[in-house]
Amino acid sequence: MATHDLLDQPEALEQLYREAPERFHDQFQVLRLKHPDALLTRAWVARLTYDEAPGTGLSLRDIGLVILLSVLAGTLANLPRFFDGLPEAYYYPRHLGFIVFPSLAALFLLRTPPERSIVLTVTGLFAAGLLFVNLLPRVDDSDTLLLTWMHLPLALWLTVGLAYTGARYREREPWMNYLRLNGETLVYAAIIGLAGLLLSGITVGLFAAIGISVEDLWFTPYLVGYGAAAIPVVAAYLAIYRSRPGQQLAPLVARLFSPLALLVLAGYLGTMLVQGRSPFTDRDFLIIFNAMLLGVLALTVFTLSERPAAGRQTFSDLVCLVLIFMALIIDLVALAAIGFRLASFGLTPNRLAVLGANLLIFIHLVDLLVGYGRFLRDAAPIEAVEGRVTRFLPVYGGWVVFVAVAFPFLFGFA
């Protein structure tokens, strides 16, 4: 169909957009140049360049604020590690509520600045509580001090509520919203914590395969402290952000963990190259490695599902591109190692299943890398990348059915 014919057939243009995004992109660029003033052209330009209303996206200011407050909470959590003269048994019972709650209060106060009197009151209450706990005597096995350590965090939690409600602290509705926000924050914190544990487990398994015990590295306790303290702050921000229409949790978590996964893969690849060691002869490791590859695919898919259909390229897109590239390099080494094992030790059902899965994932990652590259060069719309994700699902389905049904007969039920 000639490009100018599309002007008179909006249904055909819509069908082309849905069924062949790359071809649509090429033809629409020609249409836009030849007929820029046509009503249909202007309507599609408005549709494809539509951005979210101001304030509905993840702003750099908010992200910077969350990072700063997370670092503050993590630093407070790690103070006994920074100062040898500060015993953990003394610090944590007294200051548990002062590790995260000040950052949460600051998050609410700085995002929507309330009246000055509210800021001064919240700051004064935290300062008074901090002074009070540090003036109390050191008494072991004190029931009354134990009650203080148990009840003071609840008082600080109410102080955070004052920061949230602001000048409307006398009204019922803001406090109900605060309670709802706390419930959502707990749910998001649990999800982020589980995702963090999964990433940590994969990281430990990957590095253990090349002889490095991540748990014994000197900086690991600090990372754990910063990560644990950051979870409530990040979860609270996600709860606020997700209260806006159209925001979904899984893509937000994917955008959060994509840079972390990239750091893990980059560190792992660099360590493996420096040491000159290949861990891929370990069958147990291959299971962990394949879980990591599937994780990369999941992060890519969820990140794609959150972005606008025709929005501008973002930092998350670049992270996904580099993440896929890193996974491809490691998968290429894995395929070489699996091939070596097949040549050296013969064919077994498990080795063939692992080889097939890795080949499929490798081909899919190559396809996604090409698609993302075209998108970042403005040679294809993001729908083309989404198409590269979905069109591979039948291939995975065919492979798993083949393994489940045919392998027992091919290998004599071995």
N, C-alpha and C positions, 0 to 999 in steps of 0.2 A: 504494500500500500504506500502511495506517495505521501510525503510528509504533509503537503498542503491539504490532502484529503482528510487528515485527522481533524482539521478545524471544523469540518462539517459532521464529524462522527465522534462526539464526546464519549459515547459508549465504547467505541473501539479503542479510544485513547485510554480509558479506564481499564479495559481488559488487558491492553498491552502493559500498562503500569503494574498490574497484579501478576501477570503470567511471565513477563520477560523484562524485569526491571532494568537490566543493562541496556537492552535494545531501546527501551523507552527513554532512558537517559540520553542516548545518542540522538534519537530522533527528535526529542523535545528540545535539545539544544539548537538543532537546525531550525525547528519551528519557532523558537523564541527569537532567533536572529532575523528570520524572514518576516515574521508577523508579530512584532513586539507589542503592538497596540490592540491586537485582537482580544475580544472579551475572554475567550476561552484560555488564551495564553496567559493573560493577566490573572485569571482565576487560579490556574495551575501554579503560577509563580508565587501567588499568595499562599497557596496550600503547601508548597514544598519549602518555602522559606519561613513558615510560621514558627515563631519561637514562643516558649512559655511566657506568660505574663511576668513582669518584673517581680522579683521576690519569691517566685515559686521554685527556683532551682537552688542547687547547692552553691552558694556564693563563696568566693575565695575568702572573704572576710570571716564568714562563719567557720569555714574549714580551718583557717589560721587560728581562730579563737579556740576551737575544740582541741587542736594540737597543742596550743600553749597551755590550756587548762589541764590537759592530760599529762603533759610533762610536769606541770606543777604537782599534780596529785601523785605521779610516780616518784618524783623527787622526795616528797614527804613520806611516801611509803618506804623509801630506801635510806632514810636518814641514819638509822642504826648501822647500816653498811658503810656509809660515808664517814661516820664518826665512831671510832672504836670505843670511846668513853661513854657512849650512849647505849646502855643495856637494852636489849629487845624486851626483856621481861618488865622493864620500867616503862619503856616508850609506848609500846602498842596498846596496853590496856587503857592508858590515860589519853592517848591521842588517836584512837581508832576513828572516832567520829570527825576528827579534824583533817583526815587524809583526803577524803573525797567530798564531803559536804561543802567546804568553802569553794571548791571548783564548781560544784553544781549551782551554788548560790550566785557565783560570779557569772556563770553562763546565762542565768535568767536576768540578772541585773544589766549585763552588757549588751544583750541582744535587744532588749526593749527597755531602755533606761527609764526607771520610775522617778518619783519625786526624790529630792535630795534627802528628805527626812527618812525615807525608807532605806536608802543606801546607808546612811549613818546609823540607823537602828540595827540593821543586819550586821554591819561591820562591828558595831559596839557589842552586840550579843556574842559574836564569835570571839572577839578579843576578851570579853569578860569570862567566857567559859574556858578559854585557853589559860588565862591567868589563874583561874580558880583551880584547875586540875594540877597545875605545876606548883601551887602553894601548899597542896595537901601533903602531909607527911608520908614517908615511905614505911608502910606497915604491912608485914607479911600476914597472910591468912586473915584479912579483915573483911568481915561480912558487910559492913557498912560501905567500905570502899568498893567492894564488888558490886553492890547495888548502885553506887555512883557510876561505875564504868558501864553498867547495863542501861541506866536510864538517861544518862547525859546524851548519848547519840540520838535518842528519841527527841530530846529538846532541840538538838541541832537540826534534826529533820524538820521540825516545825519552823525553825528559823529559815530553812531553805524555802519552805512554803510561803513564808512572809515575802521572801525575795520574788517568788513566782507571782503571788497575787498582787503585790505592789500596793498602790493606793486603794485598791478594792478589797483589802484584807478583811473588812467587816461584812462583806457580802458572801452569800452561800455559794453562788455559782462558781467563782474562781477557785474556791477550795475543793469543790467537787471535781473541777477540771484538773486540779493538782493531784487529787487521789487517782483519777483515771490515768493521768500521765505517769504516776508511779507504777501502776499496774502494767502499763505498756512498757515502761522502762525495764521492769523486772523480766518480762518476756523477752525483750530484745537483748538484754544482758545475758540471759541464759543461752539464746541462740548464738550470740557472738562468742560466748565462752566455749560452747561446744565446737564451733567452727575453729576457734583458736586451739583447742585441744587436738582437733583433727589435724590441723596444719602442723602443730608441734610434734605429734606422733609421726607424721610422714617425714618431717625434718630429721627427727632423731633416727628413724629407720634408714633414711638415705645416707646420712653421714656415718652411721654405725657400719654400713656396708663397706666403707673405705677406711675403717679403723679409727674413726674420730668419735669420741664420746662427748656429745654436745652437752650432756648434763654436767660434765666435769670442767667445762670451760669457765674461766674466772668471771666472765661477764654474764653468764646465763642467769644467776640469781637477780642481777640488776634488771635484765630484760623481763624476767617473770614479774618482778615488782612493778615495773612501769606498765607492762601489759595488763596486769590484774587491776591496777588503779585506774587505768584508762577506760576499762570496760564500762563502768557506770556513767562516765562522762559522755562517751560516744553513744551509749544506749539512750541516754536522756535526749541528746541532740537528735538522734534518729526518730525517737518518739515524737518530738516536736515537728520535725521535718515531714514525717509520714502522716501527720494530721492534716496535711494539705491534700486537696483532691488529686487522685490519680497516682499517688506515690505508693510503690509496693516494696516490701521488705527485702525479698530475695535479691533483686538487682542492687539495692543499696549495700547489702552485705557483700555482694560480689565486688562492687566497686571499692569497698573497704579493704578486702583481702587480696585483690589483684596485685597491688604494689608489694604487699608482704610476700606473696607467692613468688613474685619476680625477684625479690631480694634473695629468697631462699634458693631459687634455681641458679641465679647468678653466682652466689657464694659457693654453691655445690659444684657447679661446672668449673669455676676457677680453682677450687681446691682439688678437684679430680685431675685437672690438667697439670697443676703444679706437682702433685704427688705422682702423676703418671700411673695411676691405678685404675683398673676397670673392675667394678663390683658386679658385673652382670652375669658372672658365672654362678652366683648364688640364687637358687630358685626362690627362696623366701623373699629376697630383695626384689625380684622381678614382680612379685605381687604388690609390694609397696610402690614400686616404680609405676606400674600400670594404674594404681589408684591415683598417683600424682598426675598422670596424663589425663585420666578422666576428670580429675579436679580442674585441670587447665581448661578442658573443653567446657565444663560446667560454668566456670567463671566467665568464659567468653560468651556463652549462651545467655547467661543472666545479665551480663553487662549490655549485650545487644538488646535484650528485651526491654531495658529501662530507657534507652536513649530515644529522642524524638525521631520520627521517620525520616526527616530530611534536615536535621539540625547540623550545625557546623561540627567539624572534627574537634574532639576534646582530648584532654590528657589521658582519660581512661581508654580511648581508642589506641593511643600510642602505647600505653602500658600493655594492652591486649596483644598488639602486634609484636612487641619485644618478647612478651611471655610465650607466645606461640613459637617464635623463632628459637628461644632457649630450649623449649621442650623438644623441638625438632632436632636440635643438635644432640641432645642427650638420647633421644629415641634412636637416632642413627647409630650411635655407639652401641646401644642395646641390641639393635637388629644385627649388627656385626657380631656381637658376642653370642647371640642366640644361634646365628648361622654357624659360628665356630663350634658351639656345643653339639649342634646337629651333625656336623661333619666328623667330630671327634668321638661322640658317644652314641650316635645313631638316633633314629626317629622314635619318639614316644608320643602318646596322646597328649600329655601335658605340654611337651615342647612344641608340638604342632599347634596346639590351641593358643599358646602364648605368642608364637610367631605370627599366626594369623591375626590375632587381636592387635599386636603391635604394628603390623603392616597396614591394617585398616586405619588405625589411629594416625599413623604417619602420613598416609595419603590424605586423610581428612585434614590434618594440620597444614599440610602443604597447600591444599585447596583454600583453607581459611586464610593462610598467609598471603596468597595471591589476591584473594578477594579484599582483604584489609588494605593491602598495598594499593590496589586500584582505587579503593574508597578514599584513602588519604591523599592520593594524587588527583582527586576529583574526576577520576575516569569512570566511576560507577557509583550509584547510590547505595545507601546502607542496606536497602532491601535486597541487593544482590548478595551481600555478605550473609544476610539472614537465609537467603535461598541456599547458599552453600552449606549452611548448618542443617537445614531441614531435609534437603535432598539426600543426605547420607544416612538418614535414619533407616530407610528400608535395607540399606547395605548391612548395617549393624544387625538388623532384625534377621536378615537372611543368614548371616554368619552364626549367630547364636542358635538359630534353629538347626542349622547344619551340624554344629558341634553336638547339640543335645540329641538329635535324632540319628545322625549318620555315624558319629564316632564309635558308639558301642558296636556297630556291625562291622565297620572298617577295621577295627582293632580286635575283633573277636571277643568283645566284652572283657578285655584285659583290665 
